Amino acid sequence: MSAASGTRRALRFVLLIGAVSLCADATYEGARSIAGPYLAFLGAGALAVSLIGGLGELLGYGLRLVSGRLADRPRNLWPVTLCGYGVQMAAVPALALAGSWPVAALLMIVERIGKATRNPPRDVMLSHAGARIGGFGWAFGINEALDQAGAVVGPLVLAGVLALHQGGYRLAFAVLALPAALTLCLLTVARVTYPRPEEMEAEPTDTDEGRFAPAFWLYLGAAALIAAGFADFPLIAFRLHQDGTISPSLVPIFYAVAMGTGGLGSLLFGRLYDRHGFGVLVPLTLVSAAFAPLAFLGGPWPALLGVSLWGLGMGVHESLIPAAVIPMVPAHRRGSAYGLFTGVYGVAWFVGSAVIGLLYGVSIGSLVAFSVAAELAAVPLLVLISRKRGNSR
C-alpha cells in the first residue's frame, strides 16, 4: 500500500469512527441534557443529582483502568469496543421505562459503564490512524468535532419533543432508540472494513526505556484538578431549572450550545496542538475557568455564556488528552496509559462533584470559589509541562 493510499484509508477510518461518535453522542448526550430535570421530575434532590452524576463519571472513567489494559492487546480492540457501545446504546432508551429516580440513576450509571468500556480501545485505534494523517491532535479533533455535532443534534431533538409534549420525558428517551440503533450499524461497518486498525501505524514512536515519561504524571495531576473543578451539567441544569432562570424546554438547547462550542473548539485546538504543542492548554484552562461564576450566578445570557465555556473546556480537554498522552508513553502501552489517566480523572471528577454538590446546599458563592480555584491550580502544572517539553509536540 502506498503512503498516499494509507493516508486516505486512515482518514476514512477517522471519519467513520467520527460518524459512530456522532450517532452515539446524539443518543447519550441527548439523554444527559435532560438528566437533571428528569431526576428532579422523579423526586431526586440536588445532592442526589450531583452524586449520581459524579458516581457515573467515577465509573465511566475509573473502569477504563480495566478496559485500557485490555486495549494493549490488538486482538481485544474490537471485542471490547463493541461490548461497550452495545451496553451504552441499550441503557439510554431504557430510561423511558424508569419508574423512579433510583432506577433512572442506575441506568444512567450503566450508560457511563458502557462508555468506560469502549473509549480506551477506540482511542487506541484512532491513535493508529492519527499517525497516518499528519497529526494526533487533528485525528482526535475531527472525532471530537463529529462527536460534539451529535451532542448538538440529540439535545435539540429532545428540546423539540419537550416543547411539543410538556413533561414528555419518557417519549424523549424513547426517541433516542433510533440513533442508538444507527450507532451499532455504523460500528459493524467499521469492524468489517477495518478488522486490524493497528496496521495503519507502520512505525509507532516510543518513549525511552518503555516507561511513562515524567511529564505524564505532571499532566495527570493537572487534569485531576481540572476534572475536580468541572461541575456536572445535570447540576447546572438543576440550578437553571429550580431557580427558574430558563424554561425546562431551553435546558437541552443550552446543552446543545455547549456541545457545539466544544466541537468547534476541538477542531481549532487540535490543529493548534499539532502546530504549537502542549502550551495551547494554558489559555484554554484560563478561559474555561470562568464557566462557574457565569453559569451559577448569572441570568439567562451569562448562564448561556458560562455553559458555552463549560462545553469548550470539557470538549477540548477530552479531545486533547489522548493526543497529548501519546508522546509521553510507549506505543505498546497506550491503552493502559489512557485507562490510568482517565481513571484518575474520573476519581477526581467524583470527589469534585461530591464537594460541589455539598457546597450547592451551603452557598452558590462557595461552590463557584471551589470550582475556579481547582481550575486555576492546574495552570502552573500545565506551564511547567509546556516548558519541560520545549512547547513541542
N, C-alpha and C positions, 0 to 999 in steps of 0.2 A: 504494500500500500504506500503511495507517495505521501509526502508531507502535507501537500495541499488537500489530498483526499482524506487523510487522517484528521486534519483540522476541521474540514466540513462535517465529517462524521461526528466528531466530538461536539461541535456546535449544535448539530441536530439533537444529540443526546441531551445537552443542557436545555434546549428549548422544549424537548419532550417531557423531561422531568419538571421543567417550569410549568408546563400545561397541567401536569399532575398536581403540582403545588397550587396552581390557580384554582382548580376544582376542589381540592381538599380544603383550602382556606375559605372558599365560598361556603363550604359546609360548616367547619368548626368555628371559624371566626364569626360567621353569621350567628351561630348559637351563642358564642361568648359575648356578642354585642348586646344581647338581652338577658344574659345570665343573671346579672344583679337584680334588675326589676322582676325577673321571673321568680327568683328565690324569695324576694320580698313579697310577691304576689302569693306565694305558697306559705308565707308566715315566718321566714328567716329574718334575724336581726342583723345589724351592721357588723358585729363581731363575727357572727357565723359566716356572713358573706365573705369577709376578709380572710378568715381561716380556711374556708373551703377553697378560695382562690389560691391561697398560699400553699395549702396541702397539695392541691392539684399540681402546682408548679414544682413543689418539692419532689413529688413522684415523677412528674413529667421531665424533670432534669436529673434527679438522683438515680433513677433506674437506667439512665444512659451509661452508667458505670458498667452495667452488665452487657447491654447491647453494644456498647463501644468495644469491649473486649472481644465479643463475638465477631465484630466487623473487621478485626485484624486478619481474619481468615477469608480470603476471596470467595471460597465456596459458600460462606454464610451470608454474603451481602444481599442477595435477592430473597432467600427464605425469610430472613429477619425483617427486611423491608416490607415484604408482602404481608407478613403476620401483623406488623404494627399498623399498617394502613387499614387492614381488614377490621381490627378491633376498633380503631378510631372511627371509621366510617359507619360502623354498626351502632356505636354508642350515641351518636348525635341524634338521628331520627327517633331513637327510643325515648328521648326526653319528652316526646309528645304524649307518652303513656305514663309519665311520672305522676303519682297521685299525692305526693307530699314532698316537702323540701329535702328531707334526708335521702329519699330515693333519687331525686334530681341531682343532689350533691354527689351521690355515688356514681351516677352515670357521667357527670362532669369530670370526676376523678378518673374513671375508666378511660374516658377520651384522652386525658393527659397521659395515661399509661401507654396508650397506643402510639401517641406521638413520641414518647420516650423510646419506644422500641424501634421505630423506623428512622429516626433522624440521624444517628451516627452512621449507619451503613449507607444511607442516601448521601450524606455529606462526603463520605469516603469516595463514593462513585463520582460525585461531582468534582472532587479534587483531582481525580484521574483525568477528567475531561478538561479541567481548568489548565492543566499543564500543556494541553494541546492548542488552546485558543488564545494564548498570549497573556494570560493573567488570571491568578486565582481570585483576585478581587472582582474582576469582571464576570467570571463564571458565577460566583455566589451572588453578585449584584443582580445579574439577569434573573437568577432563580428567585431572589427575594422580591424583585420588582413584579414578576408574574405572580408570585405568592401573595403579595400585597394587593395586586389587582383583584384577585379572588376575594381578599379580605374587604375590598370596597364593594364588590358586587353582592356578596352574601348579606351584609348588614342592610344595604339599600333595598334588596328584595324583601327582607323581613320588616323594614320600616314601612314598605308599601302594604304588606299584609296587615300589620298592626294599625295602620291608618284606615284601612278598609274594614277591619274587624277589631274593634276596640277590645282589648283583653284577649285577643285570639292567639295566645302563646302556643297552645298545642298545635294549631293549624300551622303556625310559623315553623315549628320544629319538624312537622311532617313534610313540609315543602322541601326541606333540606335533604330528603332522601334522594332526590334527583341528582344534584351534584355529587352526592356520595357515591352513587352507582357509576357515574361518569368517571370519577376518580379511579375506581378499581378497573374499569375498562381500559383507560389510558395506561395505567400501570402494567396491565397484562401485555399491552402492545410493546411497552418499553422492555419488559422482561424477555419477550420473544425476539425482539430486534437486536438487543444488546445483552446477550447472555453472559458475556465476560467483560464488563466495563473496565477492569484493571488493565486490559491490553491497550487501552487508549494512551496510557502513560508509559512510553517506551523506556525512558530513563529517569525514574524518580530521583529527586535530590534527597540527600540525607544529612542529618546533623552529625557532628563529630562524636565518635565513640558510641553512637546509638542511644544516647541519653537525651532527656528533655533539657533544653538549654535553660540557663538561669532566668532569661527573660520570660520564659513560660510561667514561672512561679510568680514573678512580679506582676505579670499580666493577669494571672489568676486572682491575685489579691485585689487588683484594681477592678476587675469585673465583678467580684463579690460585693464590693462596696457599691458599685453602680446598681447591681441587682437589688440590694437591700433598700436602696432609696426609691426604686420604682414602685409606686402603688399599683395594685391590680386594677384593671379597668372596671371590673364589677363593682369595686368600692367607689370609684369615681362616678360611675353611673348611678350607684345607690345614692350618693350625695346629690347629684343633679336631679334625681327623681324625687327624693324625700324633701328637699328644700324647695321644690317647685321651680328650679332655675329654668328648666326646659320641660316640654311635654314629653310623655313616655315615647311617642312615635318619633321624636327627634333624637333619642338616645342612640339608636343604631346608625343614624346619619352622622352624628358626631364621631362614632367609632369608624365609620367608613372614611371620613375625612382624615382621621389619624392614620388609618392603614394606607390611604393613598399618599399621604405625606411620607410615610415610611418607605413605600415602594420607590417613589421618585428619588428620595434621599439615598436609597441603597444603590441605585444606578450611578448617581453622581459620586458618592463617596467610594464606591467600588472602583471607579476609574481613577479617582484621586489617590486611592491607596496604592494602586498599581504603579502610578507615576511618582508619587511623593513619599510613600511609605507610612509608617506607623503614626507619625505626628499628626495626621488628619483626625485622629480620635480625640485629641485635646480640645480643639474648638467645638467639636460635636458635643462632648460631655458638658462643657461650659454652657452652651446654648440650651441643651435639653434639660439642664437642672432647673430651669425656670418654669417647668411644667407645673410643679406642685402649687406655688402661690397663685398662679393663673387659674388652674383647674378647680382648686378647693376654696379659693377666697373671692374669685371674681364672679361677675354676672354672666349672662349668656355668651357675649362676644369674647371677653377674656377667657372664659372656660373653653370656648372653641379653640382659641389660640393655644391654651395650655394643653388640651388634648392633642392638638397637632404636634406640639413639641414632644409630648409623650410618645406619639407614634413615630416621630423622626428618630428619637433616641433609641427606642426599642427596636425598630426595624433595622437601622443601620448597624447598631452594635451586634444584633443577632446575625446579620449577614456577613459582617467582617470577622467575627470570632473564628470561624473555620478557616478563612483565608489567612488571618494573622498568625494562627497557630502553626500552619504548615511549615514555615522555615524554622520553627522552634523545636520541632520533634522529628524523630526518624520516620521515614516514609512507611515502614512496615508496622509502625505503632500509632498511626493517625487515628484509628478507631478508638483505641484506649485513651489517647490524648483528648479526643472530643468527648468521650464518656466521662473522664475525670474532670475536665474543665467544666462541662455543663452540669455535672453532678454537684460540684461545689457551688456553682452559680445558682442551682436550684435550692440548695440548703440556705444560702444567703438570702434568696428571694423569700423563702418561707419565714425565716426569722424576721426579716424586714416587714413582711406582710402582717405577722402577728403583732409586732411593735406598732405599726401604722394603724392596725385595727383597734388596738387598745387606746392609742392616742386620739383616735377619732372620737372616742367616748369622753376623753378628758378635755381637749380643745383642738380645734382645727389649726390654730396657730402652732401648737407644739408638733402636730403632725407635719406641717409644712417645714418647720425648722429641722426636724429629723431628716426628712427626705432630701432637702437641699444640702445639708451638712454631709450626708453619706455620699451624694453625687460628687460634691466638690472635693471630698477627701481622696477620691480616686485620681484626681488630676495630677498631683505630684508624682504618683507612680507611673502614670502614662508618659509624663515628661521624661522621667528617668529612663524608661524603656526606650523611648524615641532617641535619646542621646546615646544610650549604650549601643543601639543598633545603627547609629550614624544616620537615623532618619531614612534608612534604606529599606527595601522590601525584604 
